[in-house]
Amino acid sequence: MSESKSVTLPLEQLHAFCQAAMERAGADNEYARTVADALTMTDSWGTFTHGSKLLFDYLRRVKAGGMSLTNKPFVSRSGPAWAMVDGQNVMGQVAATFAMRTAIELARTTGVAYVGVHNTNHFGAAGYYSWLAAEQGLIGMSMANDIPSVAAPGSLRAVTGSNPLSYSIPTGPNSDPILLDMATSTVAGGKVYAAHQRGEPIPTTWINGLDGLPTTDGSLYPLKAALQPMSGAKGYGISLMIEGLAGVLTGAALTWQVGSWMFDDPTQPTRHGAAFLAFDVQAMMAPEEYERRIRHVVDEIHAAPTIAGVDHIMLPGEREWKHRHNALANGLTLPADVVAKLDRLADEWGGERVEK
């Protein structure tokens, strides 16, 4: 197989490629489209570590029997402003989309809603699900637990997962929402893998070796290294909060009980947990008043004085939305490592390669 290079293509072509690969693997149209929607949106933000690159390894688990393409998530328990979803071991994108849509529906009635998910899998970019709420005019939050990969201050080994946290705040009609998506480590594990695969050095602030001290050797992660916690004790504390909301409260697997979707036996479910919150702005404030107030915050931040060479202070997500608008107008350039994974996907599951 020839060495893959970066490829520029329309977003619609990438979406069609992902959906077709899912359907060839055995997913129905709705399931395949849901996954393709999430992965393609994530790529369009420039977050290539959590987009279509993941699909090859997801389907590897499907082929081995550790993940289902035919089950459907369902609400197993609920109250006026909350619900618990059994993910039925479907792909994380399917369970998470179902859960956030359930949270949105509940919040339309109660103002605020929480939905937890158990028996699910790695769900990719947390920001996608927060955006689903913001797209409908609600404030959204999403989070998930994971197998420990992040040290705590003073620990020799990983104590918590990189447990992502996201929020999205609508800023008015025809305006991009504020969007934050972060790991509770200094960097997502996928970025360590990607840098190592590209032969690039990593900063001393990314991982600790077996001695608990910083290292620049990305090959050590995850078996012989742990990610550093974001902002030290603060990131560690936020990660534990997410473990409580996405793991403990939902009935999902906890800490070392969670399976690694990349490294553990692909015949077995990973039993991740996730949690979603939705806040219906219109239940609490007139839409015109809300829009006036959020625009005041946005305009004030944009107008804040800056250092030389900086045009304006950026809001969380502003860089990602700029990347997406450019991709919609001019096509999306996929890095070579992403193209290589998609080539392997086409070779294994059939169909044309993405660059055709």
C-alpha angles and dihedrals in degrees: 000000000000120000112271121239132195114284132201116210141150115277089237090060092052091048092050091049093052094044093048092049090052092049092048087053091055107269120136120240097265094047092046093047092050092055093043090050092055097043095045094047090051092051090048088059089056092249093131095163090069102035135074091329087079096059097082092057093042090056090045087063091046091052091050092050099250096114132039128230094180106048122091127219116239140183106260098179134006148170134190094286105016143050139184118220126204103213092202088218093286121147111295092242091060096047093043094049090050091048096049091047088052090051091050091051093049093046091054086066104032103027095235129041139181123201122184127194131205131177092040138123141233104311102198117223114018090203092069093067094045087052090054087064095043090050087062093047097261130117107246135196129186135180142162141193126233142181109291113276101144128082123227118225105287097008125130094210140025116294106174137022122258081257104192124225127195139175133182125195120194115231100193140288116323091009128113112248124239105261130188122180117172142160116228087234121078087259136005115263090237090066091056090052092046094049092048092048090052091048092243124146118243128222121259088245096068110068143009123219128226090283090060092247128119118273135183094209104109092184089074093067126130105357097044102021143044131217116252116247117252109258092352114257092010094061091043090054094049090049090055090051089055090048087056097049099036100030116022098036096043099050092242125141114287131227108306091014089069113094122234106244090206104040111020126086105301091210091068131071117249096216097212121177130219139181134204133192129193128189118195105219093194092057090061106032140016108267092236092053093047092050092049092051098045091046088053090057093045094048093046092053092046090051095049114122114264138200121256113294096021115109097195142336109271125225120229107278096017093112091049093050090050089052091050095049090051091049091051091050101038108016131263121278109216116204118242094253090056092047090050091056092047090049089054089049092054092046093052101039101029132242132099122309117260095249093061 
